[in-house]
Amino acid sequence: MLVFETLASGCPAIADYLSIHNMIDRYGDDAQRERWLPRLCAMDDLASYCLTEPGAGSDAAALTTRAVPDGDHYVLTGVKQFISGAGAAQVYVVMARTGEPGPRGISAFLVDKDDPGISFGPNERKMGWHAQPTRQVVLDGVRIPADRLLGRAGEGFRIAMNGLNGGRLGIAACSLGGARSALDRSLAHLADREAFGARLLDAQALRFRLADMATELTAARALVQQAARALDAQDPRRRTCAPWRSGSPPTPGTRSPTAPCNCTADTATSPSTALRRSSATFVSTRSWKEPTRSCASSWPAA
Ligand SMILES: Cc1cc2nc3c(=O)[nH]c(=O)nc-3n(C[C@H](O)[C@H](O)[C@H](O)COP(=O)(O)OP(=O)(O)OC[C@H]3O[C@@H](n4cnc5c(N)ncnc54)[C@H](O)[C@@H]3O)c2cc1C
């Protein structure tokens, strides 16, 4: 999380691009790891994750792309939607149905960009993240050897969901990096720019806004750390990875022991409220360089 936040303070889109690569390492057999990982690790190749379909988004277990056994091969047919890196990536982790309806009938496969029958739709027009193309992946009778199965048959949905837990944290960490960069730039600009004979940084109203930005960033970082810790420990609370999609607050009383402050906040209070209180103390000080609370330690110096 720390690495991705730091990378993303330079460019969130590029940083998130790198976060997809660990699934083959985790679930691949020796031959698959040997074939794909050296070039992925060297960034000579990119990988994509193909779960979503035009008719199966949030309800991913409803996917209809099929992988039909044919001798010692599988034949894949279907359309994957909104695939990050599609067309640029060399290898595609494709979730496809090999059995019954629902999550147990799904398997994961490694499809190469050069396999006959794979093609890509037009690049989606997005508001941002232009460094990363988003396209459909069209599988039209793509015939692949059976040893391209990733993990065991029927294990694809579990692989996909585990990937999503890590992926959500990756996106969250990249968002922290982008926010950190925005705060740094705002602070630098306010320290540099003068109006009415004084630095903008000396205007109290703007300092309050900076304090709000820092409060939200620090609270967000605490939530990401809590979710990452739960995921590492395989704690049932690893579902805290999911609020990152909705922005919902963490459960009161579950504040991470790694939260970057030791302010006197009531632990039954949400981290966001507690940090806002501490931050309010901080902005009442006269100097940006001498915060009165340790929870302000993540603030950049003016
Ligand atoms: C830029 C971008 C990159 C992406 N990259 C990838 C990728 O690399 N690989 C990949 O597989 N997918 C990718 N996706 C797809 C993404 O994971 C899906 O968009 C997401 O799963 C939601 O699916 P959907 O868009 O079909 O929305 P829908 O499932 O149709 O949902 C529409 C709305 O309804 C809400 N909703 C749905 N079900 C419920 C419910 N039960 N209760 C309450 N609300 C509900 C949703 O929250 C959402 O707001 C990408 C999407 C984008 C925008």
The ligand as an ORCA input file, in Angstrom:
! r2SCAN-3c Opt
* xyz 0 1
  C     -12.500      2.604    -15.830
  C     -12.980      1.213    -15.543
  C     -12.077      0.165    -15.572
  C     -12.515     -1.124    -15.329
  N     -11.611     -2.173    -15.390
  C     -12.062     -3.441    -15.269
  C     -11.146     -4.547    -15.440
  O      -9.935     -4.365    -15.664
  N     -11.645     -5.796    -15.358
  C     -12.958     -6.064    -15.087
  O     -13.336     -7.226    -15.025
  N     -13.850     -5.039    -14.923
  C     -13.434     -3.744    -15.003
  N     -14.322     -2.701    -14.837
  C     -15.714     -3.011    -14.590
  C     -16.175     -2.709    -13.183
  O     -15.655     -3.651    -12.284
  C     -17.694     -2.737    -13.244
  O     -18.058     -1.512    -13.845
  C     -18.357     -2.898    -11.925
  O     -18.230     -4.247    -11.515
  C     -19.831     -2.515    -11.962
  O     -20.477     -3.166    -12.992
  P     -21.449     -2.339    -14.000
  O     -20.691     -1.187    -14.550
  O     -22.032     -3.340    -14.968
  O     -22.577     -1.756    -13.084
  P     -23.892     -2.490    -12.569
  O     -23.567     -3.815    -11.973
  O     -24.923     -2.492    -13.661
  O     -24.328     -1.506    -11.412
  C     -24.919     -0.214    -11.714
  C     -25.181      0.507    -10.414
  O     -26.081     -0.260     -9.608
  C     -25.493     -0.498     -8.326
  N     -25.875     -1.819     -7.868
  C     -25.698     -2.997     -8.506
  N     -26.185     -3.995     -7.768
  C     -26.673     -3.455     -6.633
  C     -27.303     -3.983     -5.475
  N     -27.526     -5.292     -5.321
  N     -27.679     -3.121     -4.504
  C     -27.457     -1.796     -4.635
  N     -26.872     -1.236     -5.720
  C     -26.480     -2.057     -6.699
  C     -23.995     -0.410     -8.535
  O     -23.311     -0.064     -7.346
  C     -23.898      0.695     -9.573
  O     -23.954      1.964     -8.969
  C     -13.905     -1.390    -15.044
  C     -14.806     -0.333    -15.001
  C     -14.359      0.950    -15.249
  C     -15.370      2.066    -15.205
*
